[in-house]
Amino acid sequence: MYVYDIANILTDKDGVGMEKLAVIDLGSNSIRMSIYEINPDKSFCQIGNYRKMVKLSEGMNENMCLQPEPQLRTVNAILEFRQIMQKEGVTKVRCVATAAMRKAKNGKEFADTVKAVSGMDIEIIDGETEAALDCLAISKTLGVQRGIICDIGGGSTEFIAISDGAMVKPAISKPMGSRSITEMFFSASEDKNTIEEAKTYIQKHVEELPWLDLMQGAPIVGIGGTLRSFAKYHMNDQSTTAINRHEIPSSDADALIEKIISASCEQRCSMPGIGKERGDIIVGGLLPFMELKRLIASPLLIVADVGIREGILFETLNN
């Protein structure tokens, strides 16, 4: 676990040591940073939240290598975040990377490049660690006692079952996300046939989850950009305000998904919550949720703007 100092510990007005922790989540689509002020008693508050759409995994499916332009976008975003951290007086940083970098043949090479350019270490975490961090975040913030966490990223989807408030092992990461599904099945066209092909591929992965019988009729807790955008569409909300908790009944979800699939990419780009950033990949991102919902007959989707960054915060506090 790379949690490293970038400045001297700050001191508050009473002279008591206080830290500012920056947590960076480098995903397949976006890079997000949260800055927390942590007091000696381990109480905290978030003082900053930042996001850049870098599309790191764009074009990666052909040779499983990160491409030059996405790498450049990502490095520029990290340097921008570095300036923000210095301005805010951040004292500790943890930066983690998920599906794009762990799948890329040149992921380690890119991490070395980032280190050389910015001085920042990137920790490439495996799918099980990503899932465990998601579970920690949900358990600490939403208090869900039973359900399945579905974290749909750009390159992978994490599934974590919760029963009696505890994680049901194993947590599962599957190599399918909004961008990877889009590039695998919809690069030439998106029509009824290609959607059915994608559903068949996804169904095989979801049917392998070992605790589906236990989770019949359970709610789904949706995190990640795809389901946040879906919730914003349901809310008719075009703002960037964080979602604390938003519930979507299954019947509403079915109707919304039908509207999204029936719309053209241009039309999706003008839909509230989806926009230009996700108009081209939203269908690929929603398909894993659709298959999971169908297989467990889930009555409800609960969406919250929490995930890896919050999990890292709580892990850091625990340590």
KOLVEX-932114 format. One record per residue (C-alpha): residue number from 1; x, y, z; residue in one letter. Coordinates in steps of 0.1 Angstrom, whole numbers, plus 5000, padded with zeros to 4 digits. Layout:
<nodes>
 num   xx   yy   zz residu
 NUM    X    Y    Z      a
...
</nodes>
This chain:
<nodes>
 num   xx   yy   zz residu
   1 5000 5000 5000      m
   2 5016 5032 4989      y
   3 5006 5060 5012      v
   4 5034 5085 5011      y
   5 5042 5120 5025      d
   6 5045 5149 5001      i
   7 5049 5177 5027      a
   8 5053 5182 5064      n
   9 5024 5175 5087      i
  10 5001 5205 5089      l
  11 4993 5220 5123      t
  12 4959 5234 5131      d
  13 4952 5266 5150      k
  14 4954 5248 5184      d
  15 4988 5233 5175      g
  16 4975 5198 5171      v
  17 4988 5177 5142      g
  18 4964 5174 5113      m
  19 4968 5156 5080      e
  20 4953 5163 5046      k
  21 4949 5130 5026      l
  22 4945 5130 4988      a
  23 4930 5097 4974      v
  24 4932 5093 4936      i
  25 4913 5066 4917      d
  26 4927 5061 4882      l
  27 4900 5042 4863      g
  28 4895 5032 4827      s
  29 4874 5063 4818      n
  30 4881 5089 4844      s
  31 4906 5099 4871      i
  32 4890 5112 4903      r
  33 4906 5128 4934      m
  34 4891 5135 4968      s
  35 4909 5155 4995      i
  36 4901 5148 5031      y
  37 4911 5167 5062      e
  38 4919 5142 5090      i
  39 4920 5152 5127      n
  40 4940 5134 5153      p
  41 4909 5117 5167      d
  42 4903 5103 5131      k
  43 4873 5125 5124      s
  44 4875 5139 5089      f
  45 4858 5160 5063      c
  46 4860 5162 5026      q
  47 4874 5195 5014      i
  48 4878 5188 4977      g
  49 4865 5165 4949      n
  50 4879 5166 4914      y
  51 4874 5146 4882      r
  52 4889 5145 4847      k
  53 4877 5123 4819      m
  54 4909 5108 4804      v
  55 4896 5076 4787      k
  56 4928 5058 4796      l
  57 4915 5024 4781      s
  58 4905 5040 4748      e
  59 4917 5018 4719      g
  60 4933 4993 4742      m
  61 4913 4962 4731      n
  62 4933 4958 4699      e
  63 4967 4949 4714      n
  64 4960 4953 4752      m
  65 4983 4982 4754      c
  66 4976 5017 4767      l
  67 4977 5041 4737      q
  68 4998 5073 4735      p
  69 4970 5099 4735      e
  70 4951 5084 4765      p
  71 4985 5082 4783      q
  72 4992 5119 4776      l
  73 4957 5129 4788      r
  74 4962 5110 4820      t
  75 4997 5124 4827      v
  76 4984 5159 4822      n
  77 4955 5153 4846      a
  78 4979 5139 4872      i
  79 5001 5169 4869      l
  80 4970 5192 4873      e
  81 4960 5172 4904      f
  82 4995 5176 4917      r
  83 4992 5213 4915      q
  84 4959 5212 4934      i
  85 4974 5191 4961      m
  86 5003 5215 4966      q
  87 4979 5244 4967      k
  88 4957 5227 4993      e
  89 4986 5217 5014      g
  90 4981 5179 5011      v
  91 5004 5159 5033      t
  92 4997 5123 5022      k
  93 4986 5107 4989      v
  94 4974 5073 4978      r
  95 4969 5067 4941      c
  96 4954 5035 4929      v
  97 4947 5022 4893      a
  98 4922 4996 4884      t
  99 4912 4976 4853      a
 100 4929 4995 4825      a
 101 4963 4994 4840      m
 102 4961 4960 4855      r
 103 4951 4945 4821      k
 104 4975 4966 4800      a
 105 5007 4949 4789      k
 106 5024 4983 4794      n
 107 5006 4992 4826      g
 108 5038 4989 4847      k
 109 5057 5009 4821      e
 110 5031 5037 4823      f
 111 5033 5037 4861      a
 112 5070 5042 4858      d
 113 5065 5071 4834      t
 114 5041 5088 4858      v
 115 5066 5083 4886      k
 116 5093 5099 4865      a
 117 5072 5129 4854      v
 118 5052 5136 4886      s
 119 5070 5118 4914      g
 120 5038 5100 4922      m
 121 5036 5063 4929      d
 122 5006 5044 4913      i
 123 4995 5013 4930      e
 124 4979 4989 4905      i
 125 4953 4969 4926      i
 126 4938 4936 4917      d
 127 4901 4931 4912      g
 128 4895 4915 4946      e
 129 4912 4944 4964      t
 130 4890 4968 4944      e
 131 4859 4949 4953      a
 132 4869 4948 4990      a
 133 4874 4986 4990      l
 134 4840 4991 4975      d
 135 4824 4969 5002      c
 136 4842 4988 5030      l
 137 4829 5021 5015      a
 138 4793 5009 5012      i
 139 4792 4993 5047      s
 140 4805 5025 5063      k
 141 4783 5050 5044      t
 142 4750 5033 5034      l
 143 4746 5006 5061      g
 144 4732 4981 5036      v
 145 4725 4947 5053      q
 146 4717 4926 5023      r
 147 4723 4931 4986      g
 148 4748 4930 4957      i
 149 4772 4959 4951      i
 150 4776 4964 4914      c
 151 4806 4986 4905      d
 152 4806 4992 4867      i
 153 4838 5008 4856      g
 154 4852 5014 4821      g
 155 4871 4981 4819      g
 156 4857 4959 4846      s
 157 4827 4952 4868      t
 158 4830 4943 4905      e
 159 4803 4922 4922      f
 160 4802 4920 4960      i
 161 4775 4902 4979      a
 162 4765 4915 5014      i
 163 4745 4894 5038      s
 164 4738 4904 5075      d
 165 4759 4935 5069      g
 166 4790 4915 5060      a
 167 4807 4906 5027      m
 168 4800 4871 5013      v
 169 4832 4858 4999      k
 170 4845 4858 4973      p
 171 4842 4893 4959      a
 172 4843 4890 4921      i
 173 4858 4912 4894      s
 174 4848 4905 4858      k
 175 4866 4919 4827      p
 176 4836 4938 4813      m
 177 4829 4975 4816      g
 178 4813 5003 4798      s
 179 4842 5010 4774      r
 180 4854 4974 4770      s
 181 4820 4961 4762      i
 182 4814 4990 4737      t
 183 4847 4983 4720      e
 184 4842 4945 4719      m
 185 4807 4945 4705      f
 186 4796 4980 4693      f
 187 4827 4994 4675      s
 188 4811 4987 4641      a
 189 4775 4990 4649      s
 190 4751 4990 4678      e
 191 4719 4972 4669      d
 192 4696 4944 4681      k
 193 4720 4916 4671      n
 194 4752 4931 4686      t
 195 4733 4939 4718      i
 196 4721 4903 4720      e
 197 4757 4891 4714      e
 198 4769 4913 4743      a
 199 4741 4901 4766      k
 200 4751 4865 4759      t
 201 4787 4872 4767      y
 202 4778 4891 4799      i
 203 4752 4865 4810      q
 204 4779 4838 4810      k
 205 4801 4859 4834      h
 206 4772 4869 4857      v
 207 4759 4833 4859      e
 208 4793 4823 4873      e
 209 4788 4843 4905      l
 210 4787 4817 4932      p
 211 4762 4833 4956      w
 212 4733 4842 4932      l
 213 4709 4818 4948      d
 214 4715 4835 4982      l
 215 4709 4869 4967      m
 216 4675 4862 4950      q
 217 4652 4892 4955      g
 218 4680 4914 4970      a
 219 4685 4951 4960      p
 220 4715 4961 4939      i
 221 4738 4989 4952      v
 222 4752 5007 4921      g
 223 4784 5026 4922      i
 224 4807 5038 4894      g
 225 4802 5063 4866      g
 226 4777 5043 4846      t
 227 4751 5039 4873      l
 228 4757 5074 4887      r
 229 4748 5087 4852      s
 230 4718 5064 4851      f
 231 4706 5077 4884      a
 232 4711 5113 4872      k
 233 4690 5105 4842      y
 234 4662 5091 4864      h
 235 4664 5123 4886      m
 236 4664 5145 4855      n
 237 4695 5161 4870      d
 238 4722 5177 4848      q
 239 4743 5190 4877      s
 240 4775 5175 4890      t
 241 4762 5173 4926      t
 242 4772 5141 4944      a
 243 4745 5115 4949      i
 244 4742 5106 4986      n
 245 4715 5079 4980      r
 246 4690 5075 4952      h
 247 4666 5046 4948      e
 248 4652 5034 4914      i
 249 4625 5007 4914      p
 250 4631 4979 4890      s
 251 4601 4989 4868      s
 252 4615 5024 4865      d
 253 4649 5010 4856      a
 254 4635 4988 4828      d
 255 4616 5018 4813      a
 256 4647 5041 4814      l
 257 4670 5014 4799      i
 258 4645 5009 4770      e
 259 4646 5046 4763      k
 260 4684 5047 4764      i
 261 4688 5017 4741      i
 262 4662 5030 4717      s
 263 4679 5064 4714      a
 264 4707 5073 4690      s
 265 4742 5082 4704      c
 266 4735 5118 4695      e
 267 4702 5117 4715      q
 268 4719 5101 4745      r
 269 4745 5129 4745      c
 270 4717 5154 4753      s
 271 4700 5132 4780      m
 272 4704 5146 4815      p
 273 4731 5129 4835      g
 274 4745 5110 4804      i
 275 4758 5137 4782      g
 276 4787 5136 4757      k
 277 4811 5119 4781      e
 278 4789 5087 4783      r
 279 4766 5088 4754      g
 280 4787 5064 4734      d
 281 4794 5039 4762      i
 282 4763 5040 4784      i
 283 4746 5010 4768      v
 284 4777 4988 4772      g
 285 4779 4999 4808      g
 286 4742 4992 4816      l
 287 4742 4956 4803      l
 288 4760 4940 4833      p
 289 4735 4956 4856      f
 290 4706 4945 4834      m
 291 4717 4908 4835      e
 292 4724 4909 4872      l
 293 4690 4924 4879      k
 294 4673 4898 4857      r
 295 4691 4868 4872      l
 296 4683 4877 4908      i
 297 4649 4894 4902      a
 298 4661 4925 4920      s
 299 4633 4949 4930      p
 300 4655 4980 4936      l
 301 4686 4998 4925      l
 302 4703 5020 4952      i
 303 4729 5044 4938      v
 304 4754 5063 4958      a
 305 4785 5084 4949      d
 306 4809 5063 4969      v
 307 4835 5037 4960      g
 308 4872 5031 4960      i
 309 4882 5065 4973      r
 310 4860 5063 5003      e
 311 4872 5027 5009      g
 312 4908 5038 5009      i
 313 4899 5066 5033      l
 314 4884 5042 5058      f
 315 4912 5017 5053      e
 316 4937 5044 5060      t
 317 4919 5055 5091      l
 318 4917 5019 5103      n
 319 4955 5015 5098      n
</nodes>
